[in-house]
Amino acid sequence: MGKIKMKKNIMGFGAGSLLFLMQGVAFADIQSYENFAKNPKNIQSLDKAFDEMKKRNNAAHDSKDFRTSLQYWANIHGYFAKDLSTDPNAKVLKDTIKNKVGDCFSEAFENKSKEEIELCITYTKYYTAIRNQTVSDDKIAQDVWGSCPHGSDMFLPWHRLYLHFFNKTLKKASGSTEFQLPYWKYEDNYDGETFSVALPTQFTKPASSVYSQYRTKGLNTGQQRITAYMNGKGDGVDILASNAFEAVDFFSKEKNEKGIKGFSNEIEGNPHGMMHCGVGANCIAPYIGLVPAAGNDPIFYLHHRNIDRLWQKWMETKSNGEEITLEWVKNNLGMDPAWFEKEMIFVDENGNKVTVKVADAFSPEYMPKYDDLDLKNTEHSLGALKAISSPLGSHESFDLKSTAILGQMPEKINLAAPAKNLKFNLNNKPAESFLKLENIELKNNPLLTYGVYLVNKENSKKSYLMTFSYFGVDEGGHGHHSGAKLNDVQLNISDNLKEIGATNFDQLQLIFKPTDLTTKPVFTQQNDAGITIGKISFYSKPLKE
């Protein structure tokens, strides 16, 4: 929450204590999992809490016990059902299986390696853990199940309030009055040699209630790690949310002149969606790889706790020392007054229905206090891209039409021909360079996604741009996965051009490299599967000083 100034030794708690006082009640700071795990009692409480909530999965579905089960809370986020006429907020399981792993047993798969076939069978079997649910006549379930608002300005406040009531439920199940759900600070599990992230150890132990077998194969055993981007190195999950921290606005449907949408838009894509895919088999299998099943994996809640922490950090950065209050938020997030009055429905720790508003997400009762809002990146400042100018100056625009990125080999697009005779430094004034990818669609059930790089052919220098995320794409729709659309991409590449020593476009290549977001990819890609891009554009804009 906002900065809270304390005098030393109030009721015995110093200013540096992990407790703070508000409205006469002491609340524990929310810790990173690494700090949380230093106390064995915390691990015991966490295990006990998730174990108890899992046991309640078998309670009568019209009971309050079931409304405090892990399954029920997973269903609030999303769920599968047979009939969308009775469960309009659900997804269709059989369609999702077809869309995600339907090609695993096609004729084209017969020539795959034994390891790859086994992996595909494994991920297909993951779906046997999913059961169709129905709200039936449960009026509370009708109100709360499948209510997660991805892709909207409600994404962050909804998850904050969702976690608030989930934490109260988990705390009661733990039996500990001091329990607080920790957050997964990704960089605590980062390896700088392989540019990758592992799961916290406790979550990989089969005897623990926070373990799930339904994750990227090899992740629980340490044979696999998740590819990560940090401080300009690596690729995949942007674990510090560096791109999101370039955002000045909270939410925006359109990119600004820097190629950045709002903080909410950016962080929802990466690291949020990308980490879902990193843990969840590149988002082709449950649990956490699919929106309707994600809440069945305990790591999901720590993942979202960290996304909320990053949001709080962004607001702290934007506030420049001012206390984060509802009044400050109304004056600085740029949201319409009606937004703050939007209602959301959850259940409390006793299984009772509760109704809250967006405004509550910024009140002392609901706004979390984290033990560490400092990221391991000293360059975080909102809108930092404003100081970067392109080494190519102001240049003419050019387009590449309808490009197919297919198969298992990196796709290389040379820019020499389309950029031939392109004029640079048109007015001798500083400018920024941009890359835009439009009308992006999946084609024929790709098992791999693609990382995008800008390469200087003359000196072989390479700069990472982004990776496509499949999280939430065409889950249980009524069509085939082929043709599912991804969001358009607009990137400011000025810094990337500097990084690789570019002096003209003739030197450059765009490379699309297949990846499953692991350090040791197993899957290959069929030659007709991948993505298509309707239009690739390069252009410049004057630098605003």
C-alpha positions, 0 to 999 in steps of 0.5 A: 500500500502507500508509504506509511510513516511510523514512529519507533516502538509503537506498541513494541513494533519498530519502523522496520518491523514486518508489522504495521498498524492501521485502524487499530489492527496489526497486519503482517507484511506480505513476504517474498516466498524466499523470505517466507520459507526461511521460517519452517512454520510458514511452510507448514502453514502453507502446506496445511492450508492448501491441503485443507482446501483441496480436501474440500473439493469433495464437499457437497457442491451446494455447501459453504465448505465447497465454496472454500475449496481450491476447486471453487476458487479455481472456478471463480477464475475460470472453468470448463462445462459441457453446455454453455447455454447453462454455463455461459461463463465457462469454456468447452473442454472437448474443444480446448483439447482439440484446439491445443493438442489435437494434432498429437495423434495425427498422421503428421506426428508419426515421424516425430521422435520417441521423446516428442511423442511421449511428451505430447501423450503426457500433455494430453493425459493432463486433461484427464485431471479436468472435470466439467463443472456446472453452476446448476442452481447455485445462485452464488456460483452463477454470479462468481464462477468464470468472472476473471476479466482478462484483457480489460481495465478490470484485470488488476483490480479484480485479481487484487480483490480475488487474492484478498478473499482467497488469502482470507480463506487460505489463512483460515484453512492454515489455522495460523492467525499470522499467515499471509500468502507470499508472492513469487519473486521470480528473480529469486529463482533466476540463474544468470548463466542460463538466463532462466527461472526455476520453481521454488523448491517446495512447489516441486516436492511431490509430498507437498500440497503445493505440488502439481504434476500438471506443469511443464514436464521436467520443471518439477525435477529440475531438468527444465527451466523457464527462459527469462529476460532480465536486465537486457539479457536472455529472452522469454519471461520478462521477470522484472516487467521492464517493458510494463514499467515503461508505461506512463498510463495505467490502461490504454487500448492504443499504443502511445508514441513510444510503442507502449500501452498502459501498465495493465495491458503490458504486464498482462502480456508479459510477465503475467501471460508468459509465466503462465505458459512457462510453467504451463507447457507453453499454454497447451495443457492444464493446469496453469497453462489454461485460464479455466484450469489455472487456479488448481495449481497453488503456484498460480496464487503466488504468481498473481501475488507478484503481479500485484506487487509489481502493480503496487511498485509501478504506482509507488514509482508514479507517485514519486513519494506521495502516499497511495490513497484512493484520492491519489488513484482517482487523480492519477490513473486516468480512469473514469469515475464510473470505473471505481463504482464497478462491482465484483462478487466473491465469497469470503472465508466462510463461504458467504457472498461478498460484493466489492467495488473497484474503489475498494482495491485502493482502500487500507483494508484491501491494498496490500503492503509488501515487504519489498517493492524494490526490484533488482533493476536500478533503471526503472523509471516510467517512460524511460524510452523517451531518452532513446533516439534511433541511430538511423534518425528519421527514415522512410517507412516500408512494409513487408506483406503477409509473412508466414512463420512456420515449422521448426527452423528459425525464419530469417527475413532480410530487410535489404531488398524491401529497404533498398534505396530507403532514405535516412536522416531526412531532416537531421533531427533525432527520431525513434524507430518502430516495428509493427506486426499486424493481423497475427494468427495461429496456424494449424495448432502450433506446439511452439511459439516464437521469439523475435530478434533483430540481427546485424548480419555484418557483425552478428550482433543480436538483440531480443525483441519479444516472444508471442504468448498463447495464454488464453488464446482460443480456449474452448471456443467453437472453432479450431485453434487455427486462425486464432488471433493474437494482439498486434505488436508495436515495438520501439526498436531504437535501443535495439538498433543501437545495441547491434550497431546498425547504420542502415536497414540493409544490414538487418535481419528479423529472426523468428526462433521457435521456442517452448519457453524452456531451456531444453526444448523437446517439441519440433514444429510441423512445417505447416504450423506456426503463425502468420503475420498480415503486415510487418512495418518499419517506420520512424517518428520525431523524438519528443524532447 
